[in-house]
């Protein structure tokens, strides 16, 4: 092994003392990257990039999301702010007669980073519109035919609405050799 170090020292212009010291002193040896992972269940914070509405959205519709906080490990951003991803409309029901509110249930599916889709779970954006069933019932006591025309509010999710989800699985990551 010492012959290899001597040859390397001669080829790369490293002084003999430095090469011998590096071979015997672990502090002088080059450090190697550390393979680790961000654990499953870590929160991913994002914003919704498409407006959604219980009146127009249908189950299966996809919408875009973007991370708003980096997914970090040991101070290093494993997934940066701005990573794009996708969510899905799980359930949508428009506001109905008799004051029934609209419904919208969304799920975050994944974010994408370095060509890899990173699966998400645990986010169900469930929101209902403003119900008016009490008002409809009161009017129903007075004039039955009018009840069918009183609608509840639809659900509107504006661009920029924030959400969070969790990583489905551990996210492998290699920490740089210098720990940054």
Secondary structure by P-SEA (a helix, b strand, c coil): caaaaaaaaaaacccaaaaaaaaccccccbbbbbbbbccccbbbbbbbcbbbbcccccccccbbbbbcccccccccccccccccccccccbbbcccccbbbbbbbbbbcccccccbbbbbcccccccccccaaaaaaaaaacccccccccccbbbbbcccccbbbbbccbbbbbcccccc
